[in-house]
Amino acid sequence: MALTLGIDSSTQSTKALLVDADSGEVVEARTASHPAGTEVDPRAWLSAVDEATDGLLDRADAMAVAGQQHGMVALDASGTPVRDALLWNDTRSAGAAVELIEEMGGPQACADAIGSVLVASFTSTKLRWLRDHEPDHAAAVATVLLPHDYVSWHLAAEGTDPFTDRGDASGTGYFDARHDAWRHDLLEQALGHAAQTPRIVAPGTVAAHTASGTPIGGGTGDNMGAALGMALEPGDVLVSVGTSGVASAVSSVPVADGTGVVTGFADASGGYLPMVTTMNAAGILDLQARWLGVDHDGLADLALQSAPGAGGVTLLPYYGGERTPNRPDAVGTWTGLTPATTRADLARAAYESLLCSLADAVDRLVAATGETPRRVLMVGGATKSAALRELAPAVLGCPVVLPPPGEYVALGAARQAAWALAGTATPPAWPAAETTVLEADPTPHVREAYGDLRERTTTWTD
């Protein structure tokens, strides 16, 4: 039995899965925590991966690493970090993003060049911040890596050149996803001088070997790894309900959305992974539960006591601003409150608003790709809620597929490793996990009320 090792180097921790290369069955799993914060010494990730893979690495016939997107790992000529890595969620470079977009000729020109309109999470904006605020550090930068690149390089034999894949590279701000090519001119524009980038490894190929000769796949970003782990295909839309909401789709065509709503990432298998993100998702439910003085089970029970439309109550849940639509200064807005409004109505309105916001994200994704969804899948901790499960197909207006819980980023890395090991044209077809299909009668009037409130209080960036 061949075994592959899939590693997820996320913001919070390293997760390692030893997987049967033929069946995709998880044989063993380990984890090790990462330091908190939006800037971290990247060498802490190397200690974590050593801890999480101890005893597993020697058993693996191939391995690959998926990791948090966008982070800036800036190295000097000796390969030593010039400063702590700035992570995707470090927003100090928001002003730099605006500057770079202007220098590139505006939002649409930016999207045409790299597939996306820059925001603070992208690596290039962090390099511009470094240039402007820490010029001595910027001057010392010889190579720029992404977090997963840095971990993969650590696991490779001494003397190996750094490597990456097109999926994670597409989130740097200096990679052309249409032509699978670095835009070194854009990197130099951001940093102020030229720097080395890792070589791009073709999908499904061996990128390097460990010191003991174990093949290493190219690795990828976490969202691309999850798509591989879930075996998403064109026509699948994946909705993730976490702190933020994410709708992504495997697509055969590139996207260049000048509004900035849809990011035109590449995927790890030769296609594309356009994505729409909302700032407010599960936190909407956290806040509502706190206000009503109940736990999440209690909030779900209350919501299911109310009828579709929440007794006329509608919530626009942009409490901390919003990205889809692009309203960074927006606040939460309630309407339809009357003396007859009940606690159950307030609970249901929170769920319906969350799902309407996600439905907006799916609509924007579909409009950008021009591909009608074949399946809508939903993952994330909030899917444990009985109310979310019952209301999701009603508000989204279609059946919703719930995959079983799992570490899909690490599983995707393991599948990538198995692909490299097999040397086949496509990833191995592991047996599909048993899913739950949620169905309900559509409630279009809920989305209509939400849309009316959205249009009265916000303007899409078009």
Order of alpha helices (4+ residues) and beta strands (2+ residues): beta-beta-beta-beta-alpha-beta-beta-beta-alpha-alpha-alpha-alpha-beta-alpha-beta-alpha-beta-beta-alpha-beta-beta-beta-beta-alpha-beta-beta-beta-beta-alpha-alpha-beta-beta-alpha-beta-alpha-beta-alpha-beta-alpha
